[in-house]
Amino acid sequence: MNQLSERKYIIAGVIILIGLIYIFRLFYIQVIDDSYKLDARNQAFRYNTEFPVRGYIYDRNNKLLVYNEAAYDLMVLPKKIKNLDTMDFCNLVGITKDVFIRKMKKAVQAPNSPRKQSIFEKQLSPKEYASLQERLYRFPGFYVQSRTLRKYPKRIAAHMLGYIGEASKETTEKDPYYNEGDYLGISGIEKTYEKALRGKKGMHIMMVDVHNREKGSYMNGLYDTMAIPGKPLTSTIDGDLQEYAELLMQNKIGSVVAIDPSTGEILSIVTSPTYDPNLFVGRARNKNYGLLSQDSIGKPLFNRSTMASYPPGSTFKLIMALIGLHEGVLTPNTRYPCARGYPPLGGRPKCHPHPSPQDLVGAIGTSCNSYFSFVFKSVIDDKKYHDTYKAYANWRDIATSFCLGTKTGSDLANELRGNVPSIKYYDKVFGKGSWKASTVISLGIGQAEMGITPLQNANLVAIIANKGWYYTPHIVKAIGGNPNDTLLDRFKVKHNTMITDTNIYNEVIKGMARAVEGGTAGALKIEGIPYGAKTGTAQNPHGKDHSVFVCFAPLENPKIAVGILIENAGFGSTWAGPIARLMMEKYLKGKITRPDLEKRMIEGDLIHKAKPKPVETKKRP
Amino acid sequence: MRQKNAPSIFHNIDWITVLIYLVLVVAGWMNIYAAVYNEEHYIITDTSQKYGKQMIWIITALMLAFIILIIDENFYTAFAYFIFGAFLLANIAVPFLGREIKGSRSWFRFGDFGIQPAEFMKFATNIALAKFLSNQNIKIADYKNTFITLLLIGVPLLIIKGLQDETGLAIVFVAFIFTLYREGLSVNYLLLGFLAIILFILALLINNIYLFIFIISLCTIALLFIKRNRKNLFIVAAIGLVACSMVKGTSTVYEHMEPHQKVRIDVLLGRGTVDLKKEGYNVNQAKIAIGSGGFLGKGYLEGTQTKYDFVPEQDTDFIFCTVGEEWGFVGSAFVIILQITLILRIIFMSERQRSPFSRIYGYGVASVLFFHLTINIGMTIGLAPVIGIPLPFFSYGGSSLWSFTILLFIFIKLDSHRLQILR
């Protein structure tokens, strides 16, 4: 028996061995391998996102521009659907079985998947939501997620405000904050100030059982986070002025930008034609977007204020004068001849009839092409640089310091740089060393390859009004009521141009004042408010010239600088001038003293007149 | 050598064993409460809930234990075969007399409570086995005796499997192999069994052709090293042939199995793709529950996987998941150590018996407990096939608790009289 009793050790050994194996195995799956913890969370937890309220947007006088309205999306997670009574469900949601099948197909196919939640029915009304919410518990796999829709009480500033839309796949891959279907700013300040406006999503962890029934919040909400509401924005826009400007600009193609020169705040920024921002909200957006994008003449979706490049034309003559005076090649008394054009090149660029020769103030007042061609030539051929290239580079540097050919750095989404041609560019076009001042003479009058956005145009006026400096033009003055938010710090930096001598500016401003007192803008005086202006036409190789007008008021301590361009509208004083004048009066006085002018501007229709009438091609039998 | 004054019935009782028993039973009860926790019925003694019922089972089990301690220790030797026969009859009768519950034909119903005679067959068989093997004329090595022994184990197994279709309850009888081994079953049988199991597994995992080639080459190599005479040649050839036919047989049996059985084997062996929503669901959920417990667990009543029904059968066969989830590694290791300690204690006690009957009975208890422990916990952590048998003293259920209590306390009773007579 002794030998057999030895077997107890083997038996005990086997028992202990199994015990050890099991304990090691437990140690592995419980302590070392984390995947089970993740699986458990995925199964037993439901992460309910709490969407924060998106920040409202106010104008500079705290009038509401954008607010929110609640909307509800019916979501589906196909994997969790169980024992679905299709007919019952269709009746509840109010769809047919075919629609249901189509939508389910969409929910399970790429890019969606049965394991991923997707929107089944978008933006239910509060009423639909109420009736659904009560009975939805019977349909596991379906639930409602609330969202916010933007509403625009004033129906203005569509381009500036921009719109919100669902996050694309690229966005969600790049930024883990967003899930597909989340809303975010797509354009305008909705995009620029997305982070401030959106707030922070909250997360509630709910426990669910195997039947997907909620069983209360996990750890009494210890790990839950509350949604932090988005911050409201205070825009620099003057809602009334904006609304008025849009009214004046109706049925015209172009853009107006008004800036408070002392702060760089944009008072009004209009792209015309525009559209009602409410069209871009909710389920109708896709349809309306399609309709608007079909308008190939007005191109209402094209944000001209910051995205269109026009030749600066006459506005640039002001800069040319400044550069000439700064470089010492021009004095206020310098006179140049004009023979309906620039005489050294046989009358090109052309000019219109006016007394000749005249001094600087006269040349600004009459916008003489010949005069500023002479100025340009004298700057580029300036002996002190010994070299055309150096002189040109200097000229270009000065122009760039006026924010030309470079983004202003504003907080408007998508801004074009514009163009001041570089030496490299001309070397490529004409050959190295084979171009000189007279080759590119039309730069002097703001034509040729020069391009400028309406925003840059207005900023240019603000610089002249300020006599040499500017704040970066911007559209938001306070975030969450705080004007000192760090996001706004860059708008408090004063930028000096390369020309800072105020005497130089005074000469140019004198010319601009002359234009109003007895020049091209003589018919646009505002009683009691002396202001400076410059009319112009921007030559348009594609058709009738663009109507350009820049002005600022009042002459002392300017409060508003306006740059306006209307496409194919001819002389600056016909359309652009009156509109700018009315805006300034509206802003400074609050009332209009020229109802006749106002009426003509509002009623003026330059789009539909310009449209060629369809030709009758039907032949009589 | 009876003492004249009959001592207290608690005299000489092995209190360590009783203490471990009580700890396990109470811990089991607490975990059943957590597993089916229901806020509307939060009172642990609410008898409309399983934890309330389990309380009743525990109280009655303790009464049974007490009764067993009162009953004369000679009763079991005297009536060993009678007890065996009676329970065998009950098991034969139950499919015909009992009521069907959830498709199972193994229950006698008494109102709200049910009794599963198959559970009690364990201790009945153990008594009979102990009685038979303790006969001094019996040598297990005799073919005749081996046959009778196998009959004692095999008949209950076949009845429970065949008539009641309770695979889990039937397969437990395999556990008595440990007893037989201790009592002199040739190691060769066990080695053969072990090799057979390996062959079974390989047959399912490896292409049979390669296995045949492997066996044949192994036999050929063996022939190179042993004396080549006719007898050895015959033995090697026979072994090779048996091995090959086992491989073939395994594959054939597997092919003819029912789908759910095939799947269980597949899950265990990690064969093919296991659908975690269907056949792999139980084990996967069990592993998730246990694995998510971490080192210290989620805290009592804080488990989500078991409480919210992700784990099936979380109060009976998968009760260990609740331990793993809520008490973590510390708790589950504690339960394993406690169970192993109990088993080792029983072996230790068995070895100190003077009477072979008591010793053999004790080994039977240890074997059954060990088998249950190995399979039950093994299946929750993916180391054993899913066979529906309870965790001793822990799982919900009156029959199993009673049966384990009777099994254990008969041995405690026998042990308390170990010094008195040589049966």
Interface residues (C-beta under 8 A of the other chain):
Chain A: L4 S5 R7 K8 I11 A12 I15 I16 I18 G19 I21 Y22 I23 R25 L26 F27 I29 Q30 V31 D33 S35 Y36 K37 D39 A40 R41 Q43 A44 F45 M207 V208 D209 V210 H211 K215 Y218
Chain B: F178 Y181 R182 E183 G184 K287 I288 A289 I290 G291 S292 G293 G294 F295 T304 Q305 K307 Y308 D309 F310 G324 G328 F329 S332 A333 I336 I337 I340 I343 L344 I347 E351 Y363 A366 F370 L373 T374 I377 G378 I381 L383
